Amino acid sequence: MTEATSTTPAPNVLADVLVDAPFVRLVATDDGDALAAAGLLARALRAVGTPFQVRVSVDPIPDDAGDGVAVTVGADRGPHAIPGTGHPASADAFAVARALIVEPDPVVALAGVVAAGSVPGTDGSGDALDAAESSGRVRRRPGVAIPTADLADGLAASTLVRTPYSGDPEAARVALAELGLPADLDADAHRRLASLVAVDVADADGASARAATAVERALRPYATDGDAAPFETVGGYADVLDALAREAPGTGVALALDSDPSADLWTAALDAWRSHGLAAHRALDSATTGRYDGCVVVRVDLAGEEGGSGHGVAARDAAAVLPTVARLAHDFRSPEPVAVAVDESAGRLAAAASEPIGLGDACRSVAAEFGGDGWGVAERGGLAVGASGDRHGSETDDITGALAALREAL
């Protein structure tokens, strides 16, 4: 299945299709924006009494809905889609929900916007921001976007930043202790925290010029207010959704669907986010990096990092964590427009790009040459080779060859 580039339909057009559907199947790409968008649509369908099903897929293909309707979220496939190209899928889903005469949760929409790499209030999310601010659900303040009240926990696991203490909660506590922040953070304390993080991101060993810009989406966050706000900031919420989409999609769907998450669900979401973020940062800490014309390659061993053994453990961890490693490498370490994260023991790689260059299609094409599987969208992709009976060599040989072919394709 290749990437497409059609225009997102007007909200009322898709709303008209959904309101008359006997059943709706939503399939979302494995990222926080698509997960938030699917959650918004599902909540709206529940409100109007339309039965639905939601699932997350690394490379979504619309299900045969029979008498129902299939909607792809985060990719432009099938007759009904919210592709998320040009602006966040969550902003479009917010508009579709309103066209169904349902008032969607603006905080979920804004979390999706941040997960898409956008800024609340831009790229079609102005209505969501207006709704969140007018209802007192969010407020802009100084500081850093993390999901938890525990600053060290949040900074160590956050994938919105890459600092010398990322992946190391104890090192984060030491850095914070040197600031001497009060127990109850005021505006000045939040500014000092933001300054620390901004400087530490830009001055970190190996930081790229892009890092100083990438850190901006974690600064001056929208804090969430009210009993129903499950996380401390909109950006932190976005980070959790992005991690869940890959690490624990079932928990992610449950969170996106629940307007008042239980303590158990909230804890499960944070545990998955923390595990995911720490694993990604620690893998990048021990990565071997190579620079080529047009891309940077980071070689990691997730099975070794997690203390696991065997192809099954490595493949499981790599499937969830490699895309985040690639994004972190791209945003904070790569002087080239593309970053590729490779785990040879798992026979997998993931890639992230600055611009929509057809990465998903490139990964599919290369994987086909090696009897593997490829997936992705225009700005990110991945492939797996060497795990099937069709393989023509060792897993390491296969993924090394696939990496070379992908570099050539780019």
C-alpha positions as CSV (number, residue, x, y, z in Angstrom):
1,M,0.0,0.0,0.0
2,T,1.6,3.3,-1.1
3,E,1.2,6.7,0.3
4,A,-1.4,9.0,-1.2
5,T,-1.8,12.7,-1.2
6,S,-5.5,13.5,-1.5
7,T,-7.1,16.4,0.3
8,T,-8.9,15.9,3.6
9,P,-12.7,15.9,3.0
10,A,-14.7,18.7,4.5
11,P,-15.8,17.9,8.1
12,N,-19.5,17.8,7.3
13,V,-18.9,15.4,4.4
14,L,-17.3,12.8,6.6
15,A,-19.8,13.5,9.4
16,D,-22.7,12.8,7.0
17,V,-21.2,9.5,6.2
18,L,-20.6,8.6,9.8
19,V,-23.9,9.6,11.2
20,D,-25.8,7.2,8.9
21,A,-23.4,4.3,9.2
22,P,-24.6,1.2,11.0
23,F,-21.0,0.5,12.1
24,V,-17.7,2.3,11.9
25,R,-14.2,0.8,12.0
26,L,-11.5,3.3,12.8
27,V,-7.9,2.2,12.1
28,A,-5.1,4.7,13.1
29,T,-1.4,4.9,12.4
30,D,0.9,4.3,15.4
31,D,1.4,7.8,16.6
32,G,0.0,10.2,19.1
33,D,-1.8,12.5,16.6
34,A,-3.7,9.6,14.9
35,L,-4.5,8.0,18.3
36,A,-5.9,11.3,19.6
37,A,-7.9,11.8,16.4
38,A,-9.3,8.2,16.5
39,G,-10.3,8.8,20.2
40,L,-12.1,12.0,19.3
41,L,-14.0,10.3,16.5
42,A,-14.9,7.3,18.6
43,R,-16.2,9.5,21.4
44,A,-18.4,11.4,18.9
45,L,-19.7,8.2,17.5
46,R,-20.5,6.9,21.0
47,A,-22.4,10.2,21.7
48,V,-24.6,9.8,18.6
49,G,-25.2,6.1,19.2
50,T,-23.2,4.7,16.3
51,P,-21.4,1.4,17.1
52,F,-17.6,1.5,16.4
53,Q,-14.3,-0.3,16.7
54,V,-10.9,1.3,17.1
55,R,-7.5,-0.2,16.4
56,V,-3.9,1.0,15.9
57,S,-1.7,-0.3,13.1
58,V,1.9,0.3,12.0
59,D,0.6,0.4,8.5
60,P,-3.2,0.8,8.5
61,I,-5.3,-0.7,5.7
62,P,-9.0,-0.1,5.9
63,D,-11.0,-3.1,7.0
64,D,-13.7,-4.5,4.8
65,A,-16.5,-3.0,6.7
66,G,-19.4,-4.9,5.0
67,D,-22.4,-2.8,5.7
68,G,-20.4,-0.4,7.8
69,V,-17.8,2.3,7.1
70,A,-14.1,2.1,7.5
71,V,-12.1,5.2,8.3
72,T,-8.3,5.4,8.1
73,V,-6.7,8.0,10.5
74,G,-3.2,9.2,9.9
75,A,-2.8,7.8,6.4
76,D,-4.6,8.5,3.2
77,R,-6.1,5.1,2.3
78,G,-9.5,3.9,1.4
79,P,-12.6,6.0,0.5
80,H,-12.8,7.6,3.9
81,A,-9.7,9.0,5.6
82,I,-8.3,11.7,7.9
83,P,-4.8,11.6,6.6
84,G,-3.1,14.2,8.8
85,T,-1.1,15.6,5.9
86,G,-0.6,19.3,5.9
87,H,-2.0,19.7,9.4
88,P,-2.8,17.4,12.4
89,A,-5.4,14.6,12.0
90,S,-6.6,15.5,15.5
91,A,-7.6,19.0,14.4
92,D,-9.6,17.5,11.5
93,A,-11.2,15.0,13.9
94,F,-12.2,17.8,16.2
95,A,-14.0,19.5,13.3
96,V,-15.7,16.3,12.3
97,A,-17.0,15.7,15.8
98,R,-18.4,19.2,15.9
99,A,-20.1,18.6,12.6
100,L,-21.8,15.6,14.3
101,I,-23.2,18.1,16.7
102,V,-21.0,16.8,19.5
103,E,-18.7,18.9,21.6
104,P,-15.3,17.1,21.5
105,D,-12.7,17.2,24.2
106,P,-10.3,20.1,23.2
107,V,-7.5,18.8,25.4
108,V,-7.3,15.5,23.6
109,A,-7.3,17.4,20.3
110,L,-4.5,19.7,21.5
111,A,-2.5,16.8,22.7
112,G,-2.8,15.3,19.2
113,V,-1.7,18.6,17.7
114,V,1.5,18.6,19.8
115,A,2.1,15.0,19.1
116,A,2.0,15.9,15.4
117,G,4.8,18.4,16.0
118,S,2.5,21.4,15.6
119,V,1.7,24.2,18.0
120,P,-1.8,24.6,19.7
121,G,-3.7,27.3,17.9
122,T,-2.0,26.7,14.5
123,D,-2.6,24.3,11.6
124,G,-6.3,24.2,12.0
125,S,-6.4,23.8,15.8
126,G,-7.6,27.3,16.7
127,D,-11.1,26.2,17.5
128,A,-9.8,23.5,19.9
129,L,-7.5,26.0,21.6
130,D,-10.4,28.5,22.0
131,A,-12.6,25.8,23.4
132,A,-10.0,24.7,25.9
133,E,-9.1,28.2,27.1
134,S,-12.6,29.5,27.3
135,S,-13.6,26.5,29.5
136,G,-10.6,26.9,31.7
137,R,-9.2,23.5,30.7
138,V,-5.7,24.8,29.7
139,R,-3.5,27.8,30.4
140,R,-0.2,28.8,29.0
141,R,2.6,29.1,31.5
142,P,6.4,29.0,31.6
143,G,8.2,25.8,32.1
144,V,8.6,22.4,30.4
145,A,5.9,20.1,29.0
146,I,5.9,16.8,31.0
147,P,3.0,14.6,32.0
148,T,3.9,14.1,35.7
149,A,4.2,16.4,38.8
150,D,7.5,14.6,39.5
151,L,10.0,16.8,37.5
152,A,12.8,14.3,37.6
153,D,10.6,11.5,36.4
154,G,9.1,13.6,33.7
155,L,12.4,15.0,32.4
156,A,14.2,11.6,32.4
157,A,11.5,9.8,30.4
158,S,10.3,12.6,28.1
159,T,10.8,12.1,24.4
160,L,10.1,15.8,23.7
161,V,13.7,16.6,24.8
162,R,17.1,15.0,24.8
163,T,19.4,16.2,27.6
164,P,22.4,14.7,29.4
165,Y,20.1,13.3,32.0
166,S,17.5,11.8,29.6
167,G,17.0,8.2,30.5
168,D,18.5,8.7,34.0
169,P,16.1,9.8,36.7
170,E,18.8,10.1,39.3
171,A,20.9,12.4,37.1
172,A,17.8,14.4,36.5
173,R,17.3,14.8,40.3
174,V,20.9,16.0,40.7
175,A,20.4,18.6,38.0
176,L,17.2,19.8,39.5
177,A,18.7,19.9,43.0
178,E,21.3,22.3,41.8
179,L,18.5,24.7,40.8
180,G,17.1,24.8,44.3
181,L,13.5,24.9,43.1
182,P,10.7,25.4,45.7
183,A,8.2,22.6,46.4
184,D,5.4,24.6,44.8
185,L,6.7,26.0,41.5
186,D,5.8,29.6,40.8
187,A,6.3,31.3,37.4
188,D,9.9,32.2,38.2
189,A,10.7,28.6,39.1
190,H,9.1,27.3,35.9
191,R,11.3,29.8,33.9
192,R,14.4,28.6,35.6
193,L,13.5,25.0,34.8
194,A,12.9,25.9,31.2
195,S,16.2,27.7,30.9
196,L,18.0,24.7,32.4
197,V,16.4,22.3,29.9
198,A,16.9,24.6,26.9
199,V,20.6,25.1,27.7
200,D,21.2,21.4,28.5
201,V,19.6,20.4,25.2
202,A,21.6,22.8,23.1
203,D,24.9,22.2,24.9
204,A,24.7,18.4,25.2
205,D,27.5,16.3,23.6
206,G,26.6,15.7,20.0
207,A,23.7,18.1,19.9
208,S,22.8,19.2,16.4
209,A,21.8,22.7,15.3
210,R,18.3,21.4,15.0
211,A,18.2,20.6,18.7
212,A,17.8,24.2,19.7
213,T,14.7,24.4,17.6
214,A,13.3,21.0,18.5
215,V,13.3,21.7,22.2
216,E,10.9,24.7,21.7
217,R,7.8,22.5,21.5
218,A,8.6,21.3,25.1
219,L,8.8,24.9,26.4
220,R,6.1,27.3,27.6
221,P,3.5,24.5,27.8
222,Y,-0.2,24.6,28.2
223,A,-0.9,23.3,31.7
224,T,-4.1,21.3,32.1
225,D,-6.6,22.2,34.8
226,G,-9.7,20.5,36.2
227,D,-10.4,17.2,37.7
228,A,-10.7,15.5,34.3
229,A,-7.2,16.5,33.2
230,P,-5.2,13.2,33.4
231,F,-1.7,14.8,32.9
232,E,0.0,17.9,34.0
233,T,0.5,19.5,30.6
234,V,-0.9,19.2,27.1
235,G,2.6,18.4,25.8
236,G,3.1,15.7,28.4
237,Y,-0.3,14.2,27.4
238,A,1.0,14.2,23.8
239,D,4.2,12.4,24.8
240,V,2.2,9.8,26.6
241,L,-0.1,9.2,23.6
242,D,2.8,8.9,21.2
243,A,4.5,6.3,23.4
244,L,1.3,4.4,23.9
245,A,0.5,4.2,20.2
246,R,3.7,2.0,19.8
247,E,4.3,0.6,23.3
248,A,0.8,-0.3,24.5
249,P,-1.8,0.6,21.8
250,G,-4.7,-1.1,23.7
251,T,-4.0,1.2,26.7
252,G,-3.7,4.1,24.3
253,V,-7.1,3.5,22.8
254,A,-8.6,3.1,26.2
255,L,-7.1,6.4,27.3
256,A,-8.1,8.3,24.2
257,L,-11.7,7.0,24.6
258,D,-12.1,7.7,28.3
259,S,-13.2,11.2,29.3
260,D,-12.4,10.4,33.0
261,P,-9.6,7.9,33.2
262,S,-9.5,5.7,36.3
263,A,-6.4,5.6,38.5
264,D,-5.5,2.2,37.1
265,L,-5.7,3.4,33.5
266,W,-3.7,6.5,34.3
267,T,-1.0,4.5,36.1
268,A,-0.8,1.9,33.3
269,A,-0.4,4.8,30.7
270,L,2.3,6.4,32.7
271,D,4.1,3.1,33.3
272,A,4.2,2.4,29.6
273,W,5.3,5.9,28.7
274,R,8.1,5.8,31.3
275,S,9.3,2.4,30.1
276,H,9.2,3.6,26.5
277,G,11.0,6.9,27.0
278,L,13.7,5.5,29.3
279,A,14.4,2.6,26.8
280,A,14.7,5.0,23.8
281,H,17.1,7.3,25.6
282,R,19.2,4.5,26.9
283,A,19.4,2.9,23.5
284,L,20.6,6.2,22.0
285,D,23.1,6.7,24.8
286,S,24.9,3.5,23.8
287,A,24.3,3.8,20.0
288,T,27.1,3.6,17.5
289,T,26.6,6.6,15.1
290,G,27.6,6.9,11.5
291,R,27.1,9.9,9.2
292,Y,26.5,9.5,5.5
293,D,25.5,11.9,2.7
294,G,21.9,12.8,3.5
295,C,21.4,10.6,6.6
296,V,22.7,9.7,10.0
297,V,22.6,6.0,11.1
298,V,22.4,5.0,14.8
299,R,22.9,1.4,15.5
300,V,21.4,0.2,18.8
301,D,20.9,-3.1,20.6
302,L,17.5,-2.9,22.4
303,A,17.7,-6.6,23.6
304,G,21.0,-5.8,25.3
305,E,19.7,-2.6,26.8
306,E,16.7,-4.3,28.3
307,G,18.5,-7.3,29.5
308,G,16.6,-9.6,27.2
309,S,17.9,-12.4,25.1
310,G,16.8,-14.0,21.8
311,H,15.3,-12.6,18.6
312,G,11.8,-12.5,20.0
313,V,12.6,-10.1,22.8
314,A,14.7,-7.9,20.5
315,A,12.1,-7.7,17.9
316,R,9.3,-6.9,20.4
317,D,11.3,-4.0,21.9
318,A,12.6,-2.8,18.6
319,A,9.1,-2.6,17.0
320,A,8.0,-0.2,19.7
321,V,11.1,1.8,20.5
322,L,13.1,2.1,17.3
323,P,10.7,4.8,15.8
324,T,11.2,6.9,18.9
325,V,15.0,6.4,18.8
326,A,15.0,7.5,15.1
327,R,12.9,10.6,15.9
328,L,15.1,11.6,18.9
329,A,18.2,11.1,16.7
330,H,16.7,13.2,14.0
331,D,15.5,16.0,16.2
332,F,18.5,16.3,18.5
333,R,21.5,14.6,17.1
334,S,21.4,14.5,13.3
335,P,23.0,17.2,11.1
336,E,21.4,15.4,8.1
337,P,17.7,15.6,7.1
338,V,17.1,11.9,7.7
339,A,18.0,9.7,10.8
340,V,17.8,5.9,10.7
341,A,17.8,3.7,13.8
342,V,18.9,0.1,13.2
343,D,18.7,-2.9,15.5
344,E,20.6,-5.7,13.8
345,S,19.7,-8.4,16.3
346,A,16.0,-7.6,15.6
347,G,16.4,-7.3,11.9
348,R,14.6,-3.9,12.0
349,L,15.1,-0.3,11.2
350,A,13.1,2.9,11.6
351,A,13.6,6.3,9.8
352,A,12.5,9.9,10.4
353,A,12.9,12.8,8.1
354,S,12.6,16.6,8.2
355,E,10.3,16.8,5.2
356,P,7.8,14.5,3.5
357,I,10.2,12.6,1.2
358,G,8.2,9.3,0.7
359,L,10.0,7.4,3.5
360,G,7.2,4.9,3.9
361,D,7.2,4.0,0.2
362,A,11.0,3.8,0.2
363,C,10.8,1.3,3.1
364,R,8.2,-0.8,1.4
365,S,10.2,-1.0,-1.8
366,V,13.5,-1.9,0.0
367,A,11.7,-4.5,2.2
368,A,10.2,-6.2,-0.8
369,E,13.7,-6.7,-2.2
370,F,14.7,-8.5,0.9
371,G,11.6,-10.6,1.5
372,G,10.5,-8.5,4.5
373,D,7.9,-6.0,5.4
374,G,8.0,-2.2,5.1
375,W,5.6,0.5,6.3
376,G,5.2,4.2,7.0
377,V,4.1,7.6,5.8
378,A,5.9,10.4,4.0
379,E,8.1,11.6,6.9
380,R,8.7,8.3,8.8
381,G,8.9,4.7,8.0
382,G,10.4,1.3,9.0
383,L,11.1,-2.2,7.8
384,A,11.8,-5.6,9.1
385,V,13.7,-8.3,7.3
386,G,15.4,-11.6,8.2
387,A,12.6,-13.1,10.3
388,S,10.8,-15.2,7.7
389,G,11.5,-18.4,5.9
390,D,12.2,-16.4,2.8
391,R,15.3,-14.8,4.1
392,H,18.4,-15.3,1.9
393,G,21.0,-14.7,4.5
394,S,21.5,-14.0,8.2
395,E,19.4,-11.4,9.9
396,T,22.4,-9.1,10.3
397,D,23.3,-9.5,6.6
398,D,19.7,-8.8,5.6
399,I,19.3,-5.6,7.6
400,T,22.7,-4.4,6.6
401,G,21.8,-4.8,3.0
402,A,18.4,-3.2,3.5
403,L,20.0,-0.3,5.2
404,A,22.4,0.2,2.3
405,A,19.5,-0.1,-0.2
406,L,17.5,2.5,1.8
407,R,20.4,4.9,1.9
408,E,20.7,4.5,-1.9
409,A,16.9,5.1,-2.3
410,L,17.1,8.3,-0.3
